[in-house]
């Protein structure tokens, strides 16, 4: 609907934060940094990272919950397709470099998820030039422990499916076991990107030092 329509969603906001993991999924989504720079050139870009394999596990679980991907974990995340979004989203160095091609380094901030989980939000507020507000608590969104996957009952026609409670149609989604071989292959694929992240930012990912 256009930029003007979107801006109208925040008529009195002092700060607008637009959050989307797909903004760091090149080449699955092309031109994101270019469009952002053309639309909001003065924006502060905050790139939130975590252990890249943990991120892939969470990504697969959320897509499984939503029915986007029915493949087993290994088949999905090790797919050699260049547009494998599981791998693209964890190629932190590649993603960060693309944003740095369109925004000056002082407008790009890399944060580790654990830093924010520990309650250290001050670094972000200081970057925005604002005083940190009084603590108001936080709400965890989309925790993996709440995810489910469909059973055969979830494939019933709409009217029949609606009369059955979700607890009968779906079952809790277990976290997939990452085998030693799968971890090795993921580390081989992602290692250079994590090294690039380390060279472009002050964030260090534990267990990924090179």
Helices and strands as residue ranges (DSSP letters): H 3-7, G 8-10, G 21-24, H 32-39, E 45-49, H 52-66, H 73-77, H 85-90, H 92-100, G 105-107, E 108-112, H 113-117, H 122-127, G 144-146, E 148-150, G 152-155, H 158-163, H 166-169, E 170-172, H 180-200
